[in-house]
Amino acid sequence: MTAVAAVPTTSEARSPQQIWQRVRGLLLALLILVVAGVALAAVRSGGQHGRLDPRSADPYGSRAVAELLKDRGVSVEVATTLDEANGAVGPDTTLLVAGPNVLTAHQQRRLHTVTAGSAGRTVLVAPDSPSVARLAPGVRPEAHGPVTARPPRCELPAARTAGTTEIGGIHYATDARRATACYPDNGLASLLVLPGQSAGDTVLLGSPDFLYNDRLDQHGNASLGLQLLGSRPHLVWYLPSLDDPSAAPGGASGRDDDNDGGTPGESGFLGLIPSGWLWGTLQLALAAVLTAVWRARRFGPLVTEHLPVAIRASESAEGRARLYRKADARDRAAAELRSATRNRIAPLLGVSPRDADSRAVLLPALATCLSHPDSDLGDLLFGPAPADDAALVLLTDQLDALEREVRTS
């Protein structure tokens, strides 16, 4: 008999076409998700562009208050680096820090060192922990609240003149003497003023909403913004950026003694990611786990099910053969054919069923039975998997021929 060609092909090996068929649905879903995310970002970016930027006329920009300040004789200068902001600080200058939480720990310490002795005004917009500890020592962010119209309930002249103002966000507490707490919520200030050296002070705002273009004309928002930012003849509007050279460890100002100069507010890279993206990633991960559980195969023993109709053996065999062919499982099909042949010829050779799969027992008995034993009987009954479908068909014919010969001997 002719030996069957051996190629290391298994049913687990997948062709490129099969791999594509399996992953194309996942890739399509991922593509739809990316497109939807880009579209959503594009739609939302229309109203969120230039947030708190004095050059932006978008709803969340602050061009309106900047123009009003200019009309009142206040010069408005935009700074995008720490060196520019520190260089402009002085007793006749108000420094507005639009994003204090974006600054690294080293940048925050540098900024506080410069502003503490400037005798000017420093306005910090929504600083959170741990930024507050560096920029305004002695102040603690205690809670977060909604932005809503609140009465001032304090003796600060700017707040009393403005009256009810839309403010909220982060609430602050302090034990510092002579600190003025305004717009309280449950005893915690939404606006806190800390006196500094000479006539200087530091103002902490729990939220920047009253400075936005679309809210400036509501309640006392415009009055409060103009008085807080227009108390000095010069206003430096500091918009921190991530590409500021001073943000790198040792950059622009020397070495960071605490070795955390490159860490934004001690929160790392995750601190720069909006919370919505973090929640979205968590939801996607949960959806992936649920999908995996839904699509995963159940483990455990097979359960016998009584079919409602009788199925011919030939139909069952043909159906299984099609499944093997669809999965390219020639190794499994060949193993089943060889095992069935060995089990059928074993009783004819006087071999017990438990030894039907024993090469050492079955082959000697088969050689004794056949008049012209073939040296390739071992490869025929125990050989490797066929290389292709033609070799599998040839193996089937050879097994049938061997069984007929054993039966007639």
ZIZIDA-V39828 format. One line per field, one symbol per residue. ss: DSSP state (H for helix, E for strand, - for the rest). A space follows every 10 residues. Layout:
BEGIN
ss = ???
END
This chain:
BEGIN
ss = ---------- -----HHHHH HHHHHHHHHH HHHHHHHHHH HHHHHHHH-- ---------- --HHHHHHHH H---EEEEE- -HHHHHHH-- --EEEEE--H HH-EHHHHHH HHHHHH---- EEEEE----- HHHHH---EE EEEEEEEEEE ------HHHH HH--EEEEEE EEEE-----E EEEEE--EEE EEEEE----- EEEEE---HH H-HHH----- HHHHHHHHH- ---EEEEE-- ----HHH--- ---------- ---E----HH HH--HHHHHH HHHHHHHHHH HHHHH----- ---------- --HHHHHHHH HHHHHH---H HHHHHHHHHH HHHHHHHH-- --HHH---HH HHHHHHHHH- ------HHHH HH------HH HHHHHHHHHH HHHHHHHH-
END
